Amino acid sequence: MKLENKYIHDIYWKDLKYDSGYESFCFQNCLKILMEAKDIENTDFFINRSLSLLFDSESYEKMLYTHMDVRGLLPGVGVVNRYYNPNLLSKEVFDYNCTFVSNNKEPIIVGVDSFYLPYTSNYKKNHAVHTAIMCGYDLKNASVYLIDWYEPWLYKGEISLEEFLLARDSKNEYDGSIFSGTPIENNWAYIQTIEKKSIEYLFKNLIDLSVDQYFSDKKDKQGVQALEGVMNILVHCNNPEKYKKIYDNLYISLKRHKFFCGALENYYIYKSSLLLNDIINIMKEIIIEWDNILLMIIKLSMRNNESTKNRMLVKFSENIGKEKEICNLINMFSRSEL
């Protein structure tokens, strides 16, 4: 099929909504937008918002979200194909993407470094791995149509092909910011299939995953139990770089807590429960305390102060206790109400 000189998918003209709960989860936000364009109902429940943490006590840098693709859909509800192209020229990948979008009438998610996107607050300031939706192109004018419906910019419009290719092929050099340091590698993705599932099925899937990956008392390097290992590193930490690494990892964990809590609140709106309400309230308390703990850790990364460290460790220990309380309630909720 011959490639058109200009193509814009209908999604570009649609009114878009934004949920601030997706802050730090740009890929999931793109998935949500694409599913809504396909008129899929209850899109939030398809997104994998589970909690998952793995801690390697030999290397504090390896606090990772593992087991399932927590950046995509829940397992078993659809297929998202994602490709990385580190060995191809960005123009080659772009040409293929244009053909794919035009021939399949299918917008795609593209990995970018927001440092090169002129409409973002990071432009020419900080490198950051990010994703947006490529929904069209204009070969004659060398421009690309993007949907980057993400706060604070909420952008829908054109950027030059030159800017686009720089963002796609960026090494995303580490500059001290949390989302720098991972090469973009011209990655792109599209939703191949979505299966029709009930809200009850989707939410049970989310809870089961979270119980297995995070709210388990049988896995000492995983989930809540792993936090003991993190605290042990902090007890002996006097190195600013170590504090910064732990801060970066716990920052992502905090965002994941907020994302998971948002999923709980969505289900509570659909089907209220006294037990679920208790879980949500305690989760919100935990989130507030993680915010406070992170502030103290970042202070320690700039100036090691014994008084600040002791207060931080007390707060950390108390929050582990609250996390364990949630473990019991989540397991009880899973057994009795799902």
Residue pairs with C-beta under 8 A, 6 or more apart in sequence:
1 102
1 103
3 98
3 99
3 102
3 103
3 139
4 102
5 138
5 139
5 140
6 136
6 137
6 138
6 139
6 140
7 98
7 101
7 102
7 136
7 137
8 135
8 136
8 145
9 101
9 105
9 106
9 107
9 135
9 136
10 37
11 33
11 34
11 37
11 107
11 133
11 135
11 147
12 135
12 136
12 145
12 147
12 156
14 37
16 33
16 147
16 149
16 154
16 156
17 36
18 29
18 149
18 150
18 151
18 154
19 29
19 32
19 44
19 262
20 151
21 258
21 259
21 262
22 28
22 29
22 32
22 150
22 259
23 151
23 255
23 258
24 252
24 255
24 259
25 71
25 255
25 259
26 130
26 131
26 132
26 150
27 71
27 72
27 109
27 131
27 189
28 47
28 48
28 49
28 71
28 72
28 259
29 149
29 150
30 109
30 131
30 132
30 133
31 43
31 46
31 47
31 72
31 73
31 80
31 109
31 191
32 43
32 44
32 47
33 133
33 147
33 149
34 107
34 109
34 133
34 190
34 191
35 43
35 46
35 191
35 194
36 43
37 107
38 191
38 194
40 46
40 194
42 199
42 202
44 263
44 266
45 197
45 199
45 202
45 203
45 206
45 263
45 266
45 267
46 73
46 74
46 77
46 78
46 194
46 197
46 202
47 73
47 74
47 263
48 68
48 69
48 70
48 71
48 72
48 73
48 74
48 75
48 206
48 209
49 206
49 259
49 260
49 262
49 263
50 68
50 70
50 74
50 206
50 209
50 210
50 213
50 214
50 260
51 210
51 213
51 214
51 215
51 223
51 256
51 257
51 260
52 65
52 66
52 67
52 68
52 70
52 209
52 210
52 213
52 214
52 223
52 256
53 63
53 64
53 65
53 213
53 214
53 222
53 223
53 226
53 227
53 253
54 62
54 63
54 64
54 65
54 66
54 67
54 221
54 222
54 226
55 62
55 63
55 221
55 222
55 226
55 227
55 229
55 230
56 62
56 63
56 221
57 221
57 229
57 232
57 233
60 230
60 233
60 242
60 245
60 246
60 249
61 245
61 249
63 226
63 230
63 246
63 249
63 250
63 253
65 71
65 252
65 256
66 213
67 209
67 212
67 213
68 75
68 209
68 213
69 75
70 256
72 80
72 82
73 80
73 194
74 202
74 205
74 206
74 209
75 205
75 209
76 195
76 205
77 194
77 195
77 197
77 202
77 205
78 191
78 192
78 193
78 194
78 195
79 191
79 192
79 193
80 189
80 190
80 191
80 192
81 189
81 190
81 192
82 187
82 188
82 189
83 187
83 188
83 189
84 185
84 186
84 187
85 92
85 93
85 185
85 186
85 187
85 188
86 183
86 185
86 186
88 186
89 169
90 165
90 168
90 169
90 186
91 165
93 168
93 186
93 188
94 144
94 161
94 164
94 165
94 168
97 108
97 110
97 134
97 188
98 137
98 139
100 106
100 108
100 190
101 107
101 108
101 134
101 135
101 136
101 137
106 190
107 133
107 134
107 135
107 147
107 190
108 133
108 134
108 188
108 189
108 190
109 131
109 132
109 133
109 134
109 188
109 189
109 190
110 131
110 132
110 133
110 134
110 168
110 187
110 188
111 129
111 130
111 131
111 168
111 184
111 185
111 186
111 187
111 188
112 130
112 131
112 132
112 164
112 167
112 168
112 170
112 184
113 127
113 128
113 129
113 130
113 166
113 167
113 170
113 172
113 184
114 120
114 122
114 123
114 126
114 127
114 128
114 130
114 167
115 122
115 123
115 124
115 125
115 126
115 127
115 128
115 167
115 170
115 172
116 123
116 163
116 166
116 167
116 170
117 123
117 130
117 132
117 148
117 159
117 163
117 167
118 159
118 163
119 148
119 153
119 155
119 157
119 159
120 130
120 148
120 153
120 155
121 152
121 153
122 128
126 175
126 177
126 180
127 170
127 172
127 173
127 174
127 175
127 177
127 179
127 180
127 181
128 172
128 177
128 178
128 179
128 180
129 172
129 179
129 180
129 182
129 184
130 148
130 150
130 179
132 146
132 147
132 148
132 150
133 146
133 147
133 148
133 149
134 144
134 145
134 146
134 188
135 145
135 146
135 147
136 144
136 145
137 143
137 144
137 145
137 161
138 144
138 145
138 158
142 160
142 161
142 162
143 158
143 159
143 160
143 161
144 158
144 159
144 160
144 161
144 164
145 157
145 158
146 155
146 156
146 157
146 158
146 159
146 164
147 155
147 156
148 154
148 155
148 156
149 155
149 156
167 184
168 184
168 186
169 184
169 186
170 183
170 184
171 183
171 184
172 180
172 181
172 182
172 183
172 184
173 180
173 181
174 180
174 181
178 248
178 251
178 252
199 267
199 270
199 271
200 338
203 263
203 267
203 338
204 334
204 338
206 263
207 330
207 333
207 334
207 338
208 334
210 260
210 330
211 330
211 331
211 334
213 222
213 223
214 222
214 223
214 224
215 223
215 224
215 326
215 327
215 330
215 331
216 222
216 223
216 224
216 225
216 327
217 224
217 225
217 324
217 327
219 225
219 226
220 226
220 228
220 229
221 229
224 320
224 323
224 324
224 326
224 327
227 316
227 320
227 323
228 320
230 246
230 250
231 313
231 316
231 317
231 320
233 242
233 246
234 246
234 297
234 309
234 312
234 313
234 316
235 313
237 243
237 246
237 300
238 304
240 300
240 301
240 302
240 304
241 301
243 297
243 298
243 300
243 301
244 298
244 301
246 297
247 294
247 297
247 298
247 301
250 290
250 293
250 294
250 297
251 294
253 290
254 287
254 290
254 291
254 294
257 283
257 286
257 287
257 290
258 287
260 283
261 280
261 283
261 284
261 287
264 276
264 279
264 280
264 283
265 280
267 276
268 276
268 277
268 280
273 333
273 337
275 329
275 332
275 333
275 336
275 337
276 333
276 337
278 329
279 326
279 329
279 330
279 333
282 322
282 325
282 326
282 329
283 326
285 322
286 319
286 322
286 323
286 326
289 315
289 318
289 319
289 322
290 319
292 315
293 312
293 315
293 316
293 319
296 308
296 309
296 311
296 312
296 315
297 312
299 305
299 308
300 308
300 309
300 312
